[in-house]
Amino acid sequence: MTQGKPQPRIALHVASGGLSRQETLDLVRRAEELGYESVWAGESWGFDSFTTLAWLAGQTTRIGIGTHIATIFSRTPAMTAQSAASLDWISGGRLTLGLGTSGPIVVENWHGQRWEQPLQRTREFIEIVRLALSGQRVDYDGRIFNLRGFRLRDEPPRSELPVMLASIGPRNVELTGELAEGWLPIFLRMDALPEMRSLLATGAARSGRDASAIEIAPAMLAAASERAPDEARGMARAHVAFYAGGMGTFYNRMLQRFGWTEEAERISAEWARPNREGRPAAAAAVTDEMLDSTSAVGSPTHARERLEAAYDAGVTLPVLMFPFGADVVLMRDTLEALAPSRW
């Protein structure tokens, strides 16, 4: 960033485990002091995002909060609207509602739900949540959900809560452009962003929306270490390998669509070896190009350069996500090195 430009917008993802409650709170409070725009909490198969964010919102004052992501196969749209209204009230209107399907393995093997009609479910889910938060009576006839006769009992603080979608496949990215205020991709290849923005624009055109106003907020692995930059990059390689090799074909196919077919296939093959023997090789198959095109890891200077490249590509709000294995020291170092107030 050159002198005279405004402070960059950067967000922080906090994992549901790995740190003590006090360490997590200290990290988020420090992020607020350093000018980070928002803190986002995921859930996958750990602590849920709404409860975590309610706790954090009660102990911060300015930093925005976002669900990253609240999964639509694990709860009803009405319950999601209730939780979102509650959390927006608790936080004083600081919530962004990040929604997504998660992946088939989590949906079927953890939540016990059938992975079916994800696009239609996403569409109906968002429409119902918005209808409920508007204060109107929720009479809704869909292919999946049919609701009648109720309205949200308590008046929500905001009738138009910003909704963002985590989407991967082309049709789901188009749906994001059609329905959501923002896009929450993961492992986004930055030089593929023009193509992805075209998909968002196609969707936005269907509903007469301004595609240029859609927030582009990719989850970027972030680990900035002056002491051990190679170790930080190694953690990020292992993190990508877990998603590409251990989470079925969902994320693997995404990497292939980004042009990393050979690498993704090798990761999958190595990961499948018995007794976890192939996991180091799977991580090694994550190339420097893959890391530097999707993440901000290595030395503080290099990590910051990758963030600048993301902005240049069209990212509007990078969401920094610590790789598996990062300890609290590395997290603090990263938080300080990439702080918006120090650009």
FITI-548314 format. One line per 10 residues: number of its first residue (from 1); for each residue x, y, z of C-alpha. Coordinates in Angstrom, 2 decimals, padded with zeros to 5 digits. Layout:
NUM> X:Y:Z | ...
// end
This chain:
1> 000.00:000.00:000.00 | 001.34:003.42:-000.88 | 001.36:006.42:001.41 | -001.93:008.29:001.45 | -004.12:005.28:000.72 | -006.79:004.39:003.29 | -006.19:001.72:005.90 | -006.84:-001.70:004.35 | -009.87:-003.73:005.35 | -008.79:-007.04:006.88
11> -010.81:-009.60:008.82 | -009.81:-012.42:011.15 | -011.13:-015.97:011.37 | -010.98:-017.64:014.79 | -011.13:-021.41:015.01 | -013.45:-023.14:017.43 | -010.67:-024.86:019.33 | -006.91:-024.99:019.87 | -006.69:-021.97:022.16 | -007.93:-021.34:025.65
21> -010.89:-019.02:026.09 | -008.61:-016.29:027.43 | -006.14:-016.66:024.54 | -008.98:-016.41:022.03 | -010.43:-013.36:023.74 | -007.01:-011.68:023.98 | -006.45:-012.32:020.27 | -009.78:-010.80:019.28 | -009.41:-007.80:021.56 | -005.95:-007.17:020.12
31> -007.39:-007.43:016.60 | -009.91:-004.76:017.54 | -007.12:-002.51:018.81 | -005.10:-003.03:015.62 | -007.91:-002.02:013.32 | -009.11:-005.35:012.00 | -012.56:-004.81:010.56 | -014.28:-007.96:011.73 | -013.83:-011.32:013.41 | -015.44:-014.44:011.95
41> -016.12:-017.76:013.67 | -016.59:-021.07:011.91 | -018.11:-024.25:013.26 | -017.50:-027.29:010.96 | -017.72:-030.00:013.67 | -016.46:-027.88:016.57 | -018.06:-025.17:018.70 | -020.95:-023.46:016.92 | -020.43:-020.00:015.48 | -023.43:-018.19:017.00
51> -022.57:-019.02:020.60 | -018.89:-018.23:020.09 | -019.67:-014.87:018.49 | -022.21:-013.96:021.17 | -019.49:-014.42:023.78 | -017.01:-012.35:021.77 | -019.55:-009.63:020.98 | -020.26:-009.17:024.66 | -016.59:-008.46:025.36 | -015.75:-006.18:022.43
61> -017.18:-002.85:021.31 | -016.38:-002.02:017.68 | -015.14:-004.99:015.71 | -017.67:-006.56:013.36 | -018.65:-010.19:013.75 | -019.51:-012.79:011.14 | -020.50:-016.45:010.92 | -017.88:-018.24:008.83 | -019.92:-020.20:008.08 | -023.27:-021.13:009.59
71> -024.22:-024.33:007.82 | -027.64:-024.60:006.21 | -027.97:-028.38:006.48 | -027.60:-028.35:010.26 | -030.38:-025.92:011.19 | -033.67:-024.62:009.83 | -033.91:-021.21:008.15 | -036.36:-020.04:010.84 | -033.95:-021.00:013.62 | -031.13:-019.29:011.74
81> -033.19:-016.11:011.51 | -033.86:-016.30:015.26 | -030.16:-016.80:016.02 | -029.10:-014.03:013.64 | -031.59:-011.55:015.13 | -030.45:-012.46:018.65 | -026.77:-012.08:017.81 | -027.29:-008.82:015.96 | -029.12:-007.51:019.03 | -026.40:-008.68:021.42
91> -023.66:-007.14:019.27 | -025.41:-003.83:018.67 | -025.88:-004.40:014.94 | -022.41:-005.74:014.13 | -023.35:-009.07:012.52 | -022.78:-010.27:008.98 | -024.51:-013.58:008.37 | -022.20:-015.93:006.49 | -023.99:-019.03:005.22 | -022.94:-022.12:003.30
101> -023.68:-025.75:002.69 | -020.43:-027.17:004.10 | -019.44:-030.37:002.29 | -021.12:-033.74:001.78 | -018.89:-035.57:004.27 | -019.77:-033.19:007.12 | -023.43:-032.99:006.14 | -023.96:-036.75:005.91 | -021.48:-038.20:008.39 | -021.74:-035.58:011.12
111> -025.20:-034.03:010.80 | -026.85:-037.15:009.44 | -028.60:-035.25:006.66 | -028.87:-036.27:003.04 | -026.76:-034.17:000.69 | -029.40:-033.18:-001.82 | -030.57:-030.07:-003.68 | -027.85:-027.79:-002.21 | -028.58:-024.96:-004.65 | -032.32:-025.01:-004.09
121> -031.86:-025.29:-000.34 | -029.52:-022.30:-000.37 | -031.99:-020.20:-002.36 | -034.97:-021.03:-000.14 | -032.91:-020.69:003.03 | -031.83:-017.14:002.22 | -035.30:-016.09:001.09 | -036.86:-017.37:004.32 | -034.21:-015.81:006.56 | -034.69:-012.45:004.86
131> -038.46:-012.71:005.08 | -038.31:-013.52:008.79 | -035.87:-010.70:009.56 | -038.08:-008.23:007.69 | -040.70:-008.66:010.40 | -043.30:-009.91:007.98 | -045.36:-013.04:008.43 | -043.48:-016.00:006.97 | -045.79:-017.68:004.48 | -043.49:-019.53:002.14
141> -044.10:-022.26:-000.44 | -040.90:-023.85:-001.71 | -039.72:-027.18:-003.02 | -038.00:-027.93:000.29 | -039.54:-025.63:002.89 | -043.22:-024.84:003.37 | -043.91:-022.46:006.24 | -047.09:-020.80:007.39 | -048.54:-018.43:009.93 | -045.60:-017.22:012.05
151> -043.58:-014.04:012.23 | -040.50:-013.36:014.32 | -041.85:-012.51:017.78 | -039.07:-010.07:018.72 | -038.30:-007.15:016.43 | -034.81:-007.58:014.95 | -032.41:-004.64:015.25 | -032.01:-004.54:011.46 | -034.55:-005.71:008.94 | -031.89:-006.01:006.23
161> -028.98:-007.96:007.64 | -026.03:-008.45:005.24 | -025.85:-012.04:004.02 | -022.74:-013.58:002.48 | -022.36:-016.99:000.91 | -019.53:-019.49:000.91 | -019.72:-021.07:-002.53 | -017.40:-023.17:-004.67 | -019.06:-024.54:-007.79 | -019.84:-022.24:-010.75
171> -023.62:-022.43:-010.34 | -023.36:-021.71:-006.63 | -021.08:-018.72:-007.30 | -023.71:-017.40:-009.72 | -026.34:-017.91:-007.02 | -024.17:-015.89:-004.66 | -024.18:-013.01:-007.12 | -027.94:-013.26:-007.43 | -028.82:-013.40:-003.73 | -026.01:-012.31:-001.42
181> -024.16:-009.15:-000.45 | -020.84:-010.94:-000.46 | -018.86:-014.03:-001.42 | -016.83:-016.13:001.05 | -014.59:-018.44:-001.01 | -011.76:-020.55:000.35 | -008.41:-021.33:-001.33 | -009.28:-018.80:-004.03 | -006.72:-018.65:-006.82 | -006.26:-014.92:-007.20
191> -005.59:-014.92:-010.92 | -008.90:-016.79:-011.39 | -010.81:-013.94:-009.77 | -011.82:-012.26:-013.08 | -013.58:-015.47:-014.12 | -015.23:-015.79:-010.71 | -016.39:-012.17:-010.81 | -017.95:-012.87:-014.19 | -019.99:-015.66:-012.58 | -021.03:-013.32:-009.78
201> -022.05:-010.71:-012.36 | -024.14:-013.27:-014.26 | -026.04:-014.03:-011.09 | -026.36:-010.38:-010.12 | -027.89:-009.57:-013.52 | -030.73:-012.03:-012.85 | -031.93:-009.99:-009.91 | -030.96:-006.55:-011.20 | -028.23:-006.14:-008.60 | -024.98:-004.18:-008.86
211> -022.23:-006.80:-009.17 | -019.52:-004.26:-008.30 | -021.02:-003.90:-004.82 | -020.56:-007.58:-003.95 | -017.97:-008.09:-001.22 | -015.13:-010.46:-002.19 | -013.95:-011.94:001.10 | -011.81:-015.05:000.63 | -010.54:-017.05:003.57 | -006.76:-016.81:003.19
221> -004.39:-018.96:005.21 | -002.16:-016.53:007.08 | 001.01:-017.26:009.03 | 003.72:-014.60:009.18 | 006.87:-015.61:011.04 | 010.25:-013.88:011.05 | 011.70:-016.76:013.08 | 010.43:-019.75:011.10 | 008.90:-018.77:007.75 | 009.43:-022.22:006.22
231> 007.67:-023.87:009.14 | 004.73:-021.48:008.66 | 004.53:-022.44:005.00 | 004.70:-026.12:005.92 | 001.67:-025.74:008.19 | -000.23:-024.12:005.35 | 000.71:-026.93:002.93 | -000.61:-029.51:005.41 | -003.80:-027.49:005.85 | -004.52:-027.37:002.11
241> -003.66:-031.08:001.79 | -006.19:-031.96:004.49 | -008.98:-030.22:002.61 | -007.94:-031.53:-000.81 | -007.18:-035.06:000.36 | -009.22:-035.71:003.47 | -012.54:-034.01:002.73 | -013.72:-036.15:-000.17 | -013.81:-034.68:-003.66 | -015.50:-031.37:-002.80
251> -012.42:-029.18:-002.40 | -010.24:-031.35:-004.61 | -012.47:-030.64:-007.60 | -012.32:-026.94:-006.82 | -008.52:-026.97:-007.00 | -008.74:-028.83:-010.28 | -011.09:-026.19:-011.69 | -008.46:-023.62:-010.75 | -005.97:-025.44:-012.98 | -004.18:-027.58:-010.39
261> -005.38:-030.94:-011.67 | -002.09:-032.81:-011.43 | -001.34:-031.43:-007.98 | -004.84:-032.17:-006.66 | -004.77:-035.73:-007.98 | -001.39:-036.34:-006.37 | -002.60:-034.95:-003.04 | -005.62:-037.25:-003.15 | -003.54:-040.31:-004.06 | -000.97:-039.69:-001.33
271> -003.63:-038.96:001.28 | -005.34:-042.27:000.53 | -002.29:-044.36:001.45 | -002.93:-046.52:004.53 | -001.90:-045.64:008.08 | -001.46:-041.97:007.19 | 001.82:-042.80:005.48 | 001.17:-040.47:002.58 | 000.26:-037.33:004.47 | 003.73:-035.74:004.39
281> 003.88:-036.39:000.65 | 000.37:-034.98:000.23 | 001.45:-031.79:001.94 | 004.61:-031.65:-000.18 | 002.42:-031.83:-003.29 | 001.00:-028.40:-002.41 | 003.31:-026.26:-004.51 | 004.70:-022.80:-003.83 | 002.48:-021.49:-006.61 | -000.61:-022.92:-004.91
291> 000.36:-021.36:-001.60 | 001.25:-017.96:-002.97 | -001.84:-017.80:-005.17 | -004.22:-018.45:-002.28 | -002.51:-017.59:001.01 | -000.35:-015.13:002.93 | 002.26:-017.33:004.59 | 005.99:-017.13:005.16 | 008.00:-014.15:006.34 | 006.06:-011.03:007.37
301> 007.28:-009.22:004.25 | 006.22:-012.05:001.97 | 002.84:-012.48:003.68 | 002.11:-008.79:003.29 | 003.10:-008.89:-000.37 | 000.60:-011.71:-000.93 | -002.13:-009.64:000.74 | -001.29:-006.71:-001.52 | -001.51:-009.04:-004.53 | -004.96:-010.14:-003.35
311> -006.15:-006.54:-003.22 | -004.70:-005.90:-006.67 | -006.64:-008.93:-007.97 | -009.93:-007.50:-006.69 | -010.31:-008.88:-003.16 | -012.13:-006.40:-000.94 | -011.95:-008.10:002.48 | -009.39:-010.86:003.05 | -010.35:-013.08:006.00 | -007.13:-014.30:007.60
321> -007.31:-017.91:008.76 | -004.52:-019.53:010.78 | -003.37:-022.93:009.49 | -003.76:-026.10:011.54 | -000.86:-026.40:013.98 | -000.33:-022.68:014.50 | 000.30:-021.90:018.16 | -000.70:-018.74:019.97 | 002.76:-017.19:019.43 | 002.51:-017.57:015.65
331> -001.04:-016.24:015.71 | 000.01:-013.17:017.66 | 003.01:-012.59:015.41 | 000.78:-012.81:012.34 | -001.83:-010.51:013.83 | 000.79:-007.87:014.57 | 002.68:-008.24:011.27 | -000.41:-007.81:009.09 | -002.27:-005.31:011.26 | -004.32:-002.81:009.19
341> -003.27:000.08:011.41 | 000.40:-000.49:010.47 | 000.10:-000.33:006.68
// end
